[in-house]
């Protein structure tokens, strides 16, 4: 049986925003949380500009690929963060739902993708801090 993720980040293609947010959540939490990312209509690969700007901050996304919501979190999640998919994001069972208005980095110049990356990192750090009491792992370990 798959572990129910603590947080699932969802965008349309799972090729940009949600991948960056999940990578930052893994890094900031130090691996203490189950983090997933998914797309309502997954793409074929992560956007090259996203791979490039994430590598600039030491995060390698070469082993990541777009995943559907049902693959990433068939049992739902504790927290679902959607980014730009609106009505195309199917309802996923979650204790908390959050919507972020984040620009899609696809096809944007690297300077814009860097701004999106930096904004996402700040939002993820703020999210993890605000959810710390709520997201105490069921094993009793701290964030």
C-alpha positions as CSV (number, residue, x, y, z in Angstrom):
1,X,0.0,0.0,0.0
2,X,1.3,3.4,-0.9
3,X,1.9,6.1,1.7
4,X,-0.6,8.9,1.6
5,X,1.5,12.0,0.8
6,X,1.7,14.8,3.4
7,X,1.6,17.4,0.6
8,X,0.8,17.1,-3.2
9,X,1.6,20.0,-5.4
10,X,-0.6,20.0,-8.6
11,X,-0.5,22.0,-11.8
12,X,-1.7,21.1,-15.3
13,X,1.3,19.4,-16.9
14,X,3.4,18.6,-13.8
15,X,6.3,19.9,-15.9
16,X,7.1,23.1,-14.1
17,X,5.5,24.7,-11.1
18,X,4.5,21.6,-9.2
19,X,7.8,20.0,-9.8
20,X,9.7,23.0,-8.5
21,X,7.5,23.3,-5.4
22,X,7.8,19.6,-4.6
23,X,11.6,19.8,-5.0
24,X,11.8,22.7,-2.6
25,X,9.5,21.0,-0.1
26,X,11.7,17.9,-0.1
27,X,14.8,20.1,0.4
28,X,13.4,22.3,3.1
29,X,11.7,19.5,5.1
30,X,14.9,17.4,4.9
31,X,12.9,14.5,3.6
32,X,10.8,14.2,6.8
33,X,7.6,14.6,4.8
34,X,6.1,12.5,2.0
35,X,5.9,15.0,-0.9
36,X,4.4,14.4,-4.3
37,X,3.7,16.4,-7.4
38,X,1.2,15.7,-10.1
39,X,-0.6,17.1,-13.1
40,X,-4.2,17.1,-14.2
41,X,-3.0,16.5,-17.8
42,X,0.6,15.4,-17.4
43,X,3.1,16.4,-20.0
44,X,5.8,14.3,-21.5
45,X,8.8,15.8,-19.7
46,X,9.8,18.6,-17.4
47,X,10.2,22.0,-19.1
48,X,13.9,22.4,-20.0
49,X,14.0,25.9,-18.6
50,X,12.7,24.6,-15.3
51,X,15.4,21.9,-15.2
52,X,18.0,24.6,-15.9
53,X,16.9,27.2,-13.3
54,X,16.6,24.4,-10.6
55,X,20.1,23.2,-11.4
56,X,21.3,26.7,-10.8
57,X,20.2,26.3,-7.1
58,X,21.7,22.8,-6.8
59,X,18.5,20.8,-7.4
60,X,18.7,18.1,-10.1
61,X,15.3,17.3,-11.7
62,X,16.7,14.9,-14.2
63,X,15.2,11.9,-12.5
64,X,11.7,13.4,-12.3
65,X,9.0,13.0,-14.8
66,X,5.4,14.3,-15.1
67,X,2.9,12.2,-13.2
68,X,-0.9,12.0,-13.1
69,X,-2.8,12.8,-10.0
70,X,-4.0,9.2,-9.7
71,X,-0.4,7.9,-9.9
72,X,1.0,10.4,-7.4
73,X,-1.8,10.3,-4.7
74,X,-4.4,7.6,-5.3
75,X,-5.5,7.7,-1.7
76,X,-5.5,11.5,-1.5
77,X,-3.2,13.7,0.6
78,X,-3.1,15.6,3.8
79,X,-2.5,18.9,2.0
80,X,-3.2,19.6,-1.7
81,X,-1.7,22.8,-3.3
82,X,-3.0,23.6,-6.7
83,X,-1.3,26.0,-9.1
84,X,-3.2,27.3,-12.1
85,X,-5.3,24.3,-13.0
86,X,-8.6,25.6,-11.6
87,X,-11.5,23.5,-12.7
88,X,-9.2,21.0,-14.6
89,X,-7.9,19.8,-11.2
90,X,-10.0,16.9,-10.2
91,X,-11.1,16.7,-6.6
92,X,-8.5,14.9,-4.6
93,X,-9.2,13.8,-1.1
94,X,-7.4,16.2,1.3
95,X,-7.6,17.5,4.8
96,X,-6.6,20.9,3.5
97,X,-6.7,22.5,0.0
98,X,-4.7,25.6,-1.0
99,X,-4.7,27.5,-4.3
100,X,-1.6,29.4,-5.4
101,X,-1.7,31.9,-8.3
102,X,1.6,31.1,-9.9
103,X,2.5,31.9,-13.5
104,X,3.2,28.9,-15.8
105,X,7.0,28.9,-16.6
106,X,6.5,27.0,-19.9
107,X,8.3,28.9,-22.8
108,X,9.1,31.9,-20.6
109,X,12.6,33.5,-20.7
110,X,15.0,32.2,-18.0
111,X,14.8,35.5,-16.1
112,X,11.0,35.0,-15.6
113,X,11.5,31.3,-14.7
114,X,14.0,32.3,-12.1
115,X,11.5,34.7,-10.6
116,X,8.9,32.0,-10.6
117,X,11.4,29.6,-9.0
118,X,12.3,32.1,-6.3
119,X,8.7,32.9,-5.6
120,X,7.9,29.2,-5.2
121,X,10.7,28.6,-2.8
122,X,9.5,31.4,-0.6
123,X,5.9,30.2,-0.7
124,X,6.9,26.6,0.1
125,X,9.0,27.7,3.0
126,X,6.1,29.8,4.3
127,X,3.7,26.9,3.8
128,X,5.8,24.4,5.6
129,X,6.3,26.8,8.5
130,X,2.5,27.5,8.7
131,X,1.6,23.8,8.5
132,X,4.2,22.5,10.9
133,X,1.8,21.8,13.8
134,X,-0.7,20.3,11.3
135,X,1.8,18.1,9.4
136,X,3.4,16.4,12.3
137,X,4.2,12.9,10.8
138,X,2.0,10.2,12.2
139,X,5.1,8.5,13.6
140,X,5.4,11.4,16.0
141,X,8.6,12.8,14.4
142,X,9.0,16.6,14.0
143,X,9.3,18.4,10.7
